[in-house]
Amino acid sequence: MKIVQIVPRLPPYTDGVGDYALRLAEQLLKEHNITTQFIVFQQGLEIEPIINGFSVTGLPAHTSEAFLSVLPKDIEGIILHYSNYPYMRGKLDAPFWLVEALQAGMKRHSLKLVVMFHELPILKFKALNFLNPIQSLVSRRLAKIATTVLTDSARFQTVLEQWLGHSVTCIPDFSTIGEPSSVPSIADRDRRMIVFGGADRHRVYKNSLKQLLDSCQVLGIEEICDIGKSLNLSSSDFKGVRLVEMGFQPNEAVCELMLTSKAGFLDYSRFPGGLGKSSVFAAFCVHGLIPICSQYNPSEGDGLEMNKHYLVPNQLKSFNLMQLQTVANNANKWYNYHNLTENTKIFASSLFFL
């Protein structure tokens, strides 16, 4: 089977959705003999024609005609990775044409359409979060024309099921940097804390530096390893612990650092109820780290409980080494129910059996 995956952008540009789609493409080919061709949505990018062995085409214009002109004729399905914001230019913008283009392509080539909702369009006003009424029209229409709808968040699942009137599969994200075959115990690791991710990890240092340093003190951490685009941090702010800024690193190096570190810290307060869709949190879990969140994140809908699958800084003192290991084990077990293989099975079955 040949399919198209539509993504906002791909490496070398930093994009979590693009990384997700590439990993998925590799696994679809390896385990299900499904070959992917990519269409990159965002314009003005320098695109390599081949990435990791997969053909890549840029969308020449944001019109139905342009989309149909680059849609291969020998494919049997489309996976649209939809995360709203990369597909829009502003709060009042929405790609209504994309719905029409996909419908035309489905009809012309008798295609199945799988829409993976990585995000729904949320407007934030002070402490209030609500759906963007204009952009939600596109999301709702995409959901209605799709052969299969998937999402990585129980919060989004609830909304999508209300729109469609039937059940929607929710499967939390996998680690986009790889999955080790085994993980060492916490006691056998270096006294290192990992902070990892895109530029948005600056929230850790802007909003949660005290909690980060307090966590290091309680756990006996000697080194904070920051991995990702340089944030121009000042080592003088990290009294009592050594800061090592690694910059960008290949996945193999990141995996090795995680496997030899005790804990990982993230500030996901911007996305309450969304911990299951964090690929950084997923990476902490699969590498056997103690996941530490800056504060409680109400993600029970995704099967995640505070003090069971992750910890918060002000409660670390209550946990001994054995209990810390139990939390890391619980997080690892939670991850393995929806690892890359399990995610890929769901996409493959959506393409093959409908």
Secondary structure by P-SEA (a helix, b strand, c coil): cbbbbbcccccccccaaaaaaaaaaaaaaacccbbbbbbbcccccccccccccbbbbccccccaaaaaaaccccccbbbbbcccccccccccccaaaaaaaaaaaaaacbbbbbbbccccbbbbccccccccaaaaaaaaaaaaaccccccccaaaaaaaaaaccbbbbbbccccccccccccccccccccbbbbbccccccccccccaaaaaaaaaaacccbbbbbcccccccccccccbbbbbbccccaaaaaaaaaaccccccccccccccccccaaaaaaaaacccccccccccccccccccccccccccccccccaaaaaaaaaaaaaaaaaccaaaaaaaaaaaaccc
